[in-house]
Amino acid sequence: MKKILILLILGIGIFIWIKMEWRNSDFKLGIVTPNQVGILSISPSREMINLMVTEPEVKLWIPGGMGWYSSNKIEKITEMEKAPDLVNNIFYYNFGFIPDKVAYFNSIDEWRNWESIKYWGVVEWLRYKFFEEEWLYKSEDITSDLASENDKLDEILPRDFADSDLLSAELKISVSNASGKNVLGSFVADRLSWMGLEVMEVNSADLTANCEIMVKNSPDKITSKYAEILAKIFKCSQISNNSLLDKEILLYLGQNYASMIKYDSYQN
C-alpha cells in the first residue's frame, strides 16, 4: 500500500510538472554559430517549425554605432562585447525577431540535438521530438544582403516567424517619426510588421527628444503586453491616450531613439 501511495504521489507530481511546463505559445530561438546566424520558431498551435539562416557572407546590422558585419563575425563580436542586449538587438533590427532564448552552437543543425533541452526545457524538447514528423517544417536561406532580400523578408517573416498570439489579436500600430531622420519611420515599421503587428500609418511629426508609446488607459492584456515589449526595445516611456481603441498603439520615435541606435550607421 505504501508503495502504491508513493507511486501515486510521484505520478501526480509528474503530471503537475508537465502541465506547468507545457506551452501552447510559440517558442523562439535565436541561433549564433561561428559561420552563420539563424532564427527558429516552433509553433505548437500552428504545428509548424520554421528556420531562417543567413549565409556566412551576408551582412547584418549591429545597432549602436557598430554598423554592418558578416554573419561569420557575429559570434566573435557578441563574445567580445559581452553586452546582454546586443545579440537580441541584432535579431530584432535585422529580422523583427524577439528570441525567448539565444543559443550558441557550432552549427545551425545542432538545434535538433538533445543539447537544446537547456534552452527549451525537457518537456518541450520531448514534445518536439514526439511530433517532429507530424509538424510542418520549413527552412529558408538568406544568401545576399538583406536590402536586396527585403521583399522576401516582407513575405516570410510575418507569415512564418511572427508570434501566433500577436497575429490572432490583430493588434494595430501607427508610427510617427519625430526624430528628424529620413526613412526612420519606415525602417521601424518594417520591423513591427515582421513581428506581426498591423502597421496602419507611418508619418512625420514635429521634432521631439523622447520616444513615447501611447495606449488606451487600462488596455487589454495583449495590448499591454506588447506595449511593454516595445517600450523595452525602443527605450520608450508609456503614456495613456483614451482616444485609442483597445488594440491600438501609437509609437513616437524621438531624437534620443535615433541617437541610441545610431541610425546613420544603417544607411552608410
C-alpha positions, 0 to 999 in steps of 0.5 A: 500500500505504501508503495502504491501511495508513493507511486501515486504521489510521484505520478501526480507530481509528474503530471503537475510538472508537465502541465506547468511546463507545457506551452501552447505559445510559440517558442523562439530561438535565436541561433549564433554559430561561428559561420552563420546566424539563424532564427527558429520558431516552433509553433505548437498551435500552428504545428509548424517549425520554421528556420531562417539562416543567413549565409556566412557572407551576408551582412547584418546590422549591429545597432549602436554605432557598430554598423554592418558585419558578416554573419561569420563575425557575429559570434566573435563580436557578441563574445567580445562585447559581452553586452546582454542586449546586443545579440537580441538587438541584432535579431530584432533590427535585422529580422523583427525577431524577439528570441525567448532564448539565444543559443550558441552552437557550432552549427545551425543543425545542432538545434535538433540535438538533445543539447537544446533541452537547456534552452527549451526545457525537457518537456518541450524538447520531448514534445518536439521530438514526439511530433517532429514528423507530424509538424510542418517544417520549413527552412529558408536561406538568406544568401545576399544582403538583406536590402536586396532580400527585403521583399522576401523578408516582407513575405516570410517573416510575418507569415512564418516567424511572427508570434501566433498570439500577436497575429490572432489579436490583430493588434494595430500600430501607427508610427510617427517619426519625430526624430528628424531622420529620413526613412526612420519611420519606415525602417521601424515599421518594417520591423513591427510588421515582421513581428506581426503587428498591423502597421496602419500609418507611418508619418512625420511629426514635429521634432521631439527628444523622447520616444513615447508609446501611447495606449488606451488607459487600462488596455487589454492584456495583449495590448499591454503586453506588447506595449511593454515589449516595445517600450523595452526595445525602443527605450520608450516611456508609456503614456495613456491616450483614451482616444485609442481603441483597445488594440491600438498603439501609437509609437513616437520615435524621438531624437534620443531613439535615433541617437541610441541606435545610431541610425546613420550607421544603417544607411552608410 
